[in-house]
């Protein structure tokens, strides 16, 4: 990590929200607004300390939706050490998990369903139950393909997206149960169904 950025610290709030707090005294310039999505590694603004500007980065394991931003939307907000810069909610993450992207992996039509945020992956609803999907299964838009645990909240991973086909065949589930994944990691290796 370079000297030009700082990984923020998360502080738990009530049961539904948490804060990202100021690392020092300075002037905070947010790069996000209320309603925006947060994920680990994302730049959420800068802090100017005596003329030195540093990017502020969301820490690992943090994801959610911005509920409130320091200064109520002002572009430059004076802050003290430990002041709340952003209040975010992980409770509304179901729609984040549904926002996925696709990565083409070869010219023969291979596809990849990737993690929309960082967290701990689970392929089944509980250890005693079968996985949501297995190699050889056909998945379709809106189908649950796994769970992602973010800050002790389980979020459904839903197959879908504008760039994914309506249906695809699962070649394999890449992470094992309990593996930590980061945004953009491949969850499912897929193959397009042949044209009829």
C-alpha positions in Angstrom: 0.0 0.0 0.0 1.5 3.4 -1.0 1.8 6.4 1.2 -0.9 8.1 -0.9 -3.7 6.0 0.5 -5.0 4.9 3.9 -7.2 1.9 4.7 -10.1 3.0 6.8 -11.2 1.4 10.1 -14.8 0.1 10.5 -16.6 0.7 13.8 -19.8 -1.2 14.6 -22.9 0.9 15.2 -26.3 -0.4 16.0 -27.5 -3.8 14.8 -28.0 -2.7 11.2 -25.3 -0.1 10.6 -21.5 0.5 10.9 -19.2 3.4 10.4 -16.0 4.1 8.5 -14.0 6.5 10.7 -11.5 9.3 10.0 -7.9 8.2 10.4 -6.7 11.7 11.4 -7.7 15.3 11.6 -8.1 16.8 8.2 -10.6 17.8 5.4 -12.6 14.9 4.0 -13.8 14.9 0.4 -16.2 12.1 -0.3 -16.3 10.2 -3.5 -19.5 8.4 -2.7 -23.0 9.5 -1.7 -26.0 8.1 0.2 -27.3 5.0 -1.6 -24.0 4.1 -3.2 -22.6 0.6 -2.8 -19.4 -0.1 -0.8 -17.0 -3.0 -1.2 -13.5 -3.8 0.0 -10.7 -2.0 -1.8 -13.0 0.8 -3.1 -11.8 4.4 -2.8 -14.5 6.3 -1.0 -12.8 9.7 -0.9 -9.7 11.6 0.2 -8.5 13.3 3.3 -6.3 16.4 3.1 -3.9 16.7 6.1 -1.8 19.9 6.0 -1.9 20.0 2.2 -1.2 16.2 1.8 -4.1 14.4 0.1 -4.5 10.6 0.7 -7.1 8.3 -0.8 -9.3 6.5 1.7 -9.9 2.8 1.1 -12.7 0.5 2.3 -11.1 -2.3 4.5 -11.3 -6.0 3.7 -14.5 -7.7 4.8 -16.6 -4.5 4.6 -19.4 -4.2 2.1 -22.8 -2.4 2.3 -24.8 0.5 1.1 -24.0 4.1 2.2 -26.7 5.3 4.5 -25.1 8.7 5.5 -22.1 10.7 4.5 -20.3 13.2 6.7 -21.2 16.7 5.9 -24.5 15.7 4.3 -23.1 15.8 0.7 -20.7 18.8 1.0 -17.6 18.4 -1.1 -15.1 19.3 1.7 -15.9 18.4 5.4 -13.5 19.2 8.3 -13.1 16.1 10.5 -11.4 15.0 13.7 -9.7 11.7 14.4 -12.4 9.0 14.8 -15.3 11.0 13.4 -17.7 9.1 11.3 -17.0 9.6 7.6 -19.6 7.1 6.3 -22.4 5.2 7.9 -23.3 2.1 5.9 -25.7 -0.8 6.2 -25.0 -4.4 5.4 -28.6 -5.3 6.0 -29.6 -4.1 2.5 -26.9 -6.2 0.7 -29.3 -8.7 -1.0 -29.5 -6.4 -4.0 -25.7 -6.1 -4.1 -25.3 -9.8 -4.3 -27.6 -9.9 -7.3 -25.5 -7.3 -9.1 -22.9 -9.6 -10.8 -20.7 -9.4 -13.8 -19.4 -11.9 -16.3 -15.9 -12.6 -17.6 -15.4 -14.3 -20.9 -12.5 -16.8 -20.4 -12.0 -18.2 -23.9 -13.2 -18.0 -27.4 -15.3 -21.2 -27.2 -18.0 -19.4 -25.1 -16.7 -20.2 -21.5 -18.1 -17.8 -19.0 -17.5 -17.0 -15.3 -19.9 -15.9 -12.6 -17.8 -13.6 -10.3 -18.2 -12.4 -6.7 -19.9 -9.0 -6.6 -18.2 -8.2 -3.3 -15.7 -9.6 -0.8 -16.8 -12.1 1.8 -16.8 -15.8 2.8 -18.4 -18.2 0.2 -20.7 -21.0 1.0 -22.1 -23.4 -1.7 -24.9 -24.8 0.4 -27.6 -23.4 2.8 -26.3 -25.6 5.7 -23.6 -28.3 6.1 -26.3 -31.0 6.0 -27.9 -29.9 2.8 -26.9 -30.3 -0.9 -25.2 -27.4 -2.7 -27.3 -24.9 -4.5 -25.6 -25.9 -7.8 -23.1 -28.6 -8.9 -21.0 -29.3 -11.9 -23.3 -30.2 -14.8 -26.3 -28.3 -13.5 -28.1 -25.7 -15.7 -28.5 -22.4 -14.0 -31.0 -19.7 -15.1 -31.6 -16.0 -14.3 -32.8 -15.4 -10.8 -31.5 -18.8 -9.4 -29.5 -18.8 -6.1 -26.1 -20.3 -6.7 -24.5 -19.7 -3.3 -24.2 -17.5 -0.2 -21.7 -14.8 0.7 -21.1 -14.0 4.3 -20.3 -10.3 4.8 -20.0 -8.9 8.4 -22.0 -11.9 9.8 -24.8 -11.3 7.3 -25.5 -14.0 4.7 -26.3 -12.7 1.2 -27.7 -14.8 -1.6 -25.6 -14.9 -4.8 -28.2 -14.8 -7.6 -27.3 -15.8 -11.1 -28.1 -13.0 -13.5 -27.0 -9.9 -15.2 -27.3 -8.2 -18.5 -24.1 -9.8 -19.9 -24.9 -13.3 -18.8 -27.0 -15.7 -20.9 -30.5 -16.6 -19.7 -29.2 -20.1 -19.0 -25.7 -21.7 -18.7 -24.1 -25.0 -17.6 -22.0 -25.1 -14.5 -18.5 -26.6 -15.2 -17.3 -26.2 -11.6 -17.6 -24.2 -8.4 -14.2 -22.6 -8.0 -14.0 -21.7 -4.2 -14.6 -24.3 -1.5 -17.1 -23.8 1.3 -15.7 -21.3 3.8 -13.1 -19.8 1.4 -12.7 -16.0 1.5 -13.2 -14.4 -1.9 -12.7 -10.8 -3.1 -14.8 -8.8 -5.5 -14.2 -10.2 -9.0 -13.0 -13.7 -8.0 -14.6 -16.4 -10.1 -17.4 -18.3 -8.2 -18.7 -20.5 -11.0 -17.0 -21.5 -14.2 -19.8 -21.7 -16.8 -20.3 -22.9 -20.3 -23.0 -21.4 -22.7 -25.7 -23.8 -23.7 -25.6 -24.8 -27.4 -27.8 -22.8 -29.7 -31.0 -24.7 -30.7 
